[in-house]
Amino acid sequence: MSAPADVLRTVEALGAAAPAPLEHPFLGAAEARWIAPARIADACRVVREAGYFFESMTCVDRLKDHGAFELIYTFNRWEAPSRVAFRVWAPQDQPVPTVSGIFGAASWNEREAWEFYGLTFEGHPNLTWLLLPEGTEFRPLLKSFTAPPASTYDDSMKAPVPEDDHQPPHH
């Protein structure tokens, strides 16, 4: 089983590492590296072959200040737990390669990022709705999101209509 530093040296030798687009510390991992978006699948193969499993992928909206999303992929292992993280800088209008063929569990996280942020994952076998009604036209986890439009799925946006003008009796 490879130590986190050894795994990341292999990823760097592969040419998948990328320069940091912003200086923001990452905590909670033994090792973390920025990965070029086009090379995320290659980097994921390295950690899989080293015995790591996929923990999660998180999307952070950095559109206002940077015009991109930050994706954070985390991996761990059962023996001698040691978390490794990959950070990917994903411009809003450029798809990121899917890693769902390498780690099946990533499929859900990629679908979630597509649904809630509008980020596309190239090669994803089933980029469809998970939680929102099919065809939803807004992305509720974008920082620019303020409120959903009125919906046929949500009757809470309609004010109750009183049956008459009388006040309810006091008890």
N, C-alpha and C positions, 0 to 999 in steps of 0.2 A: 504494500500500500504506500503510495507516494505522499510525502509531506506537502502541505500547501505551497511552500516556497518552491519545491521541486516541480510541482504541477505548473505553477505560474512561469517558471523558467522555461518549461517546454512550450507553453503558450507564447511566450515572448520570442523564442527561437523559431516558432512557426510563422512569425511576422503578424500575428493577430492583434498585438497590443497597439494602442493608439495614445497619442499625447492627450493629457487632461484638458478638456475644453473649458473647465472652470475649476477653481480651487475650492473644494468643499470636502471636508473630511468625511470618511466613511467609518463608522464604528460597528462592532458586532461581528467582524470577520477576522480570521487570522491573517488573511491576505486578500487584497482587493486590487484589481487592475482595470484600467479603461481598455475596452476592446473596440476595434473598428467595426462598425455595423455590418459590413459585408463579410466579416470573419467570425461573427458570433457562433455560427454552427461549427466551424473548425475548432474554436476554443471549447465549445461544449463537448465535442468528441474527446478532447484531451482529458477533461475532468471525468467523463464517464469511464474511459479506459483506465483511469487511475483509481476507480472504485468509489467515486462520489455519486450521490443521488441528487436530483433536482429538488430543492426546497420550495422556491418561489421565484416569481418575477414580478416586480413592482414598477409601475410607471409614475413618474413625477413630471408634472406640467411646469416646464421652464420656458414656455412660449413667449411671455411678455418681455422678459429681459434677454432671452437668448435665441428665440425662434426654434426651439427644439424640445424634445422630451428626453428625460434621462430614464433609461431602463436599468433596473438593478436586478441581476440574476444571482440567486444564492444557491450554493451547493454545500452538502455536508456528507459525512460518512458515519456509519454505525460504530465501527471500531475506532477508537481514539478520535472522538468527534472533533472536527476542526472545520469551521465554515470558510468557504472561499466565495468571493463575490466578483462578478464581472459587471462593470458599468458601461453602458452603451449610450452614446450621444446620438439621438435619432431626430434629424430634421423633420419637421411636421409633414412635409410633402414627399418624403422618401420612404418607401416600404423597408422593413427590416426582414431579413430572412427568418423563416420559422425555425424553431428548434424542436417542434413537436414530434418530428420523426426520430429524434435522438432521445428525448425525454418526453414520453407520452403525456405526463402530467402538465407539461408546459402548455398544452393545447388550451386548457381552461384559462390560464392566465393571459394568453395571447388574445383569446376571444374577448375576455374582459377588458383588456386595454383597447381593443378595436371598438367595442361597444360603448365604453364610457369616455374614451379620449379621442377616438377616430383614427388611431394609429393602425396602419395596415401591415400584415405579416405575409410576405411573399412566400407562396408555396404552401400555406396553411390549408389542410384538406377540408376544413369545415368552419370557415369564418362566418358564423351565424349568431343570432341573438341568443343570449343566455337569460337575462333577467328583465330587460325592458321589452315592451311590446314591439313586435316586428315592425320595422320601418320608422322607428323613432328618429326624429330629425335633429335632436339636440344631444349634446355630449355632457352629461351632468357632472363629471368630475373635472372638467376644465376649469381653471381658476376664473376664466371670463364668464362662466355660467352664472346666471342670477336666479332665474325661476323658469320652470317648465311652462310651455303654453297650455292653455285650457285643453283638456283631454277627455275623450269619451270614456277613458279608463279610470278617471278620477273625479268622483262627484263631490269631493271635499271643497272644490273651488266654487261651488254654487251655494249661495246664501239660502238658508231655509226661508220659506215664504210662510208668514203667519196666516192661520185660517181666519182670524178676525182681529179687529183692532183692540180688543179687550185685554187688559192686563190679567195675568194669571192670579187666582185668588191667593191671599196670604194665609198661611196656616199658623 
